[in-house]
């Protein structure tokens, strides 16, 4: 055999391979690196044998341990639900927010659950803090279309408004302009009357012309004094709280086109305990009634 060539610069043997004048040095991999590499191979083979690893056409290899994180999570959830069963049963049967407030442990559990449920299901429309948006009620004040007691809030959450549920709140703000019930001049006068009711500066002549129309058309729901009717879901027109907005343009649009927003029914999507927790949380946001 020929004697190995030694690189003059490094003093390392060459492999005899050369590319474009560059000679390959025979530098072996570090021993520790080889050991780790071989251990990794053994570990991988062992993992394939014991654990789920290889995908197939109709599933995957289960491994001799039949390990499943999904099954483990399901067991943990079942264990947690079993531990919470008594608390949830009690929560489902409460009749007032006061029952929860008198029990610090139950109150803490309920508020945490309610906040989580609100974030997952309600914040999209009402905002993360319940502040609401045009067309979606602000839940932080103490102004309630359908009542702000705990049973009333729970009823609203459970069945919704105009949701199609047989027990949902149902009313409608008629499209007085589109339906021809009021002509354009009457609509303009009614806008001034609503502005006047809420304490804004309005055309006094228009207010006088609109008053008989309001008494004949609007008072049945909103009351002769315009203070609304919770039983009908008719808003109070004398305050500065507006669902869609209180400027003249928006008021005119409401009278022209009507309003019929939908609050979905959460019964069937949420359990009775979850609805109660959510009702307690919403009740706490605005102080409730």
C-alpha positions as a printed Julia matrix, in Angstrom:
289×3 Matrix{Float64}:
    0.0    0.0    0.0
    1.17   3.55  -0.72
    2.02   5.72   2.19
   -0.78   8.23   3.11
   -0.15  11.73   1.92
    0.24  14.34   4.67
   -1.07  17.85   4.12
    1.86  20.24   4.52
   -0.19  23.07   6.05
   -2.17  21.13   8.67
   -0.1   18.01   9.06
   -3.26  15.88   8.66
   -3.55  12.85   6.41
   -5.55  13.31   3.24
   -8.13  10.86   1.94
   -6.63  10.91  -1.53
   -9.62  12.79  -2.92
   -9.06  16.08  -4.64
  -11.46  18.56  -6.28
  -10.2   21.51  -8.27
   -6.92  21.3   -6.47
   -8.51  21.12  -3.03
   -7.52  18.03  -1.07
   -9.9   16.4    1.41
   -8.42  15.98   4.86
   -9.08  12.82   6.8
  -10.52  14.46   9.92
  -12.68  11.93  11.76
  -15.79  13.06  13.64
  -15.29  13.62  17.37
  -15.88  10.48  19.39
  -18.42  12.18  21.67
  -20.44  13.29  18.63
  -20.49   9.73  17.24
  -21.61   8.35  20.59
  -24.49  10.84  20.79
  -25.43  10.09  17.17
  -25.58   6.33  17.76
  -27.55   6.8   21.0
  -30.05   8.95  19.06
  -30.51   6.17  16.52
  -31.16   3.61  19.25
  -33.53   6.04  21.01
  -35.48   6.65  17.79
  -35.89   2.95  17.12
  -37.06   2.41  20.69
  -39.52   5.29  20.39
  -40.98   3.83  17.18
  -41.54   0.54  18.99
  -43.06   1.91  22.19
  -44.88   5.11  21.11
  -47.23   6.21  18.3
  -44.95   7.23  15.48
  -45.56   6.31  11.85
  -48.55   7.56   9.84
  -50.34   5.13   7.59
  -53.21   5.06   5.11
  -55.8    4.17   7.76
  -54.29   5.6   10.89
  -50.91   5.35  12.55
  -48.78   2.9   14.48
  -49.97   2.79  18.09
  -46.8    1.49  19.72
  -46.8   -1.24  22.35
  -47.58   1.32  25.09
  -50.72   2.54  23.24
  -49.98   6.02  24.55
  -52.5    8.76  23.7
  -52.32  12.35  24.93
  -55.9   12.86  23.74
  -57.06  10.03  25.99
  -55.0   11.44  28.86
  -56.58  14.88  28.45
  -60.07  13.32  28.3
  -59.38  11.5   31.57
  -58.15  14.7   33.21
  -61.19  16.65  32.01
  -63.52  13.91  33.29
  -61.73  13.96  36.63
  -62.05  17.76  36.81
  -65.75  17.65  35.91
  -66.32  15.03  38.6
  -64.62  17.26  41.17
  -66.72  20.25  40.08
  -70.01  18.39  39.76
  -71.4   19.45  43.14
  -70.46  23.1   42.58
  -71.95  23.13  39.09
  -75.17  21.52  40.3
  -75.5   24.16  42.98
  -74.75  26.92  40.49
  -77.37  25.64  38.06
  -80.07  25.88  40.73
  -79.41  29.36  42.13
  -82.24  31.9   41.98
  -80.35  35.11  42.71
  -76.88  36.61  42.46
  -77.0   37.12  46.22
  -76.81  33.37  46.82
  -73.44  33.32  45.09
  -72.13  36.48  46.74
  -72.76  35.04  50.21
  -70.4   32.14  49.53
  -66.86  33.45  48.82
  -65.65  30.15  47.37
  -68.67  29.78  45.09
  -68.46  33.46  44.13
  -64.79  33.16  43.14
  -65.51  30.05  41.07
  -68.56  31.64  39.42
  -66.83  34.89  38.5
  -63.84  33.05  37.03
  -66.12  30.76  35.01
  -68.35  33.66  33.94
  -65.41  35.77  32.79
  -64.02  32.88  30.75
  -67.42  32.14  29.2
  -67.95  35.82  28.42
  -64.6   36.04  26.66
  -65.3   32.91  24.62
  -68.91  33.62  23.66
  -69.94  37.24  24.24
  -66.94  39.51  23.81
  -67.11  39.37  20.01
  -70.3   41.46  20.07
  -70.24  43.19  23.47
  -66.5   43.84  23.71
  -63.95  42.28  26.04
  -65.04  44.54  28.89
  -68.75  44.49  28.04
  -68.63  48.08  26.78
  -70.71  47.27  23.72
  -70.7   48.73  20.23
  -73.39  50.38  18.07
  -76.17  47.82  17.88
  -74.73  45.76  20.76
  -75.72  46.88  24.28
  -73.24  48.24  26.78
  -73.37  45.85  29.74
  -71.43  48.15  32.07
  -74.22  50.61  32.73
  -77.47  50.02  34.58
  -79.74  50.48  31.58
  -81.44  47.26  30.54
  -83.76  46.69  27.59
  -85.25  43.51  29.03
  -84.51  43.96  32.72
  -81.34  43.71  34.77
  -82.27  41.36  37.59
  -80.44  38.05  37.74
  -83.48  36.01  36.55
  -84.09  38.47  33.69
  -80.46  38.41  32.55
  -80.42  34.63  32.73
  -83.65  34.49  30.72
  -82.13  36.72  28.04
  -78.96  34.64  27.83
  -80.88  31.37  27.78
  -83.46  32.26  25.13
  -82.11  35.36  23.41
  -84.02  38.08  21.61
  -85.68  37.51  18.24
  -83.59  34.33  18.07
  -86.34  31.97  16.96
  -86.48  30.35  20.41
  -90.12  29.98  21.53
  -89.35  31.81  24.78
  -87.11  34.48  23.3
  -87.79  38.18  23.79
  -89.68  39.4   20.76
  -90.43  42.94  19.73
  -89.76  45.03  16.67
  -89.03  48.65  15.96
  -91.23  49.28  12.96
  -89.76  50.79   9.79
  -92.1   53.79   9.84
  -90.56  55.36   6.76
  -90.18  52.27   4.61
  -93.66  51.05   5.59
  -95.24  54.42   4.75
  -96.63  54.85   8.26
  -94.95  58.27   8.47
  -94.23  60.58   5.57
  -90.84  62.32   5.22
  -92.0   65.5    6.96
  -93.4   63.51   9.86
  -90.13  61.58  10.13
  -88.14  64.8   10.33
  -90.47  66.15  13.01
  -90.25  62.9   14.98
  -86.46  63.09  14.93
  -86.71  66.51  16.58
  -89.17  65.14  19.13
  -86.83  62.29  20.11
  -83.92  64.73  20.38
  -86.14  66.89  22.6
  -87.04  63.92  24.81
  -83.38  63.15  25.44
  -82.65  66.71  26.52
  -81.12  67.97  23.29
  -81.84  71.26  21.56
  -84.65  70.74  19.07
  -86.92  72.72  16.78
  -89.86  73.65  19.03
  -92.33  73.87  16.14
  -91.35  70.4   14.93
  -91.68  69.06  18.49
  -95.19  70.47  18.76
  -96.19  68.95  15.41
  -94.72  65.55  16.33
  -96.22  65.23  19.8
  -99.66  63.96  18.69
  -97.99  61.49  16.33
  -95.72  60.24  19.1
  -98.69  59.77  21.44
 -100.63  57.93  18.77
  -97.85  55.81  17.28
  -94.91  55.5   19.68
  -96.33  55.84  23.19
  -97.82  52.33  23.14
  -94.28  50.95  23.51
  -92.14  53.81  24.77
  -94.77  55.32  27.07
  -96.36  58.76  26.87
  -93.34  60.17  28.69
  -90.87  58.28  26.48
  -89.28  56.43  29.39
  -89.67  53.04  27.75
  -91.07  49.71  28.87
  -88.84  46.83  29.99
  -91.67  44.34  29.52
  -91.68  45.18  25.81
  -87.95  45.79  25.42
  -88.72  49.39  24.46
  -85.8   51.69  25.32
  -85.96  54.81  27.43
  -85.78  57.79  25.06
  -85.25  60.4   27.79
  -81.7   59.49  28.76
  -78.43  59.75  26.84
  -77.96  56.0   26.44
  -78.35  54.87  22.83
  -78.08  51.41  21.36
  -77.49  52.52  17.77
  -76.56  56.16  18.31
  -78.36  59.36  19.26
  -77.46  61.85  16.56
  -80.14  63.01  14.14
  -78.86  60.9   11.25
  -78.99  57.65  13.22
  -82.37  58.47  14.81
  -83.77  59.18  11.34
  -82.36  55.88  10.06
  -83.98  54.04  12.98
  -87.36  55.6   12.25
  -86.98  55.06   8.51
  -85.73  51.45   8.48
  -86.62  50.1   11.92
  -84.43  47.88  14.09
  -84.56  44.15  14.73
  -81.22  43.03  16.17
  -80.82  39.41  17.22
  -79.45  38.09  20.5
  -78.76  34.35  20.03
  -80.22  31.78  22.41
  -77.44  30.05  24.36
  -79.62  27.27  25.73
  -78.32  24.04  24.25
  -74.9   25.55  23.6
  -74.17  26.24  27.27
  -75.24  24.2   30.28
  -77.57  25.6   32.94
  -74.6   26.06  35.28
  -72.65  27.93  32.61
  -75.63  30.19  31.86
  -75.99  30.96  35.57
  -72.28  31.76  35.87
  -72.49  34.02  32.83
  -75.6   35.75  34.22
  -73.85  36.43  37.54
  -70.85  37.85  35.7
  -72.98  40.11  33.46
  -75.01  41.15  36.49
  -71.79  42.24  38.2
  -70.6   44.29  35.21
  -73.39  46.82  35.38
  -74.37  46.45  39.0
  -77.52  44.62  38.06
  -80.92  45.44  39.42
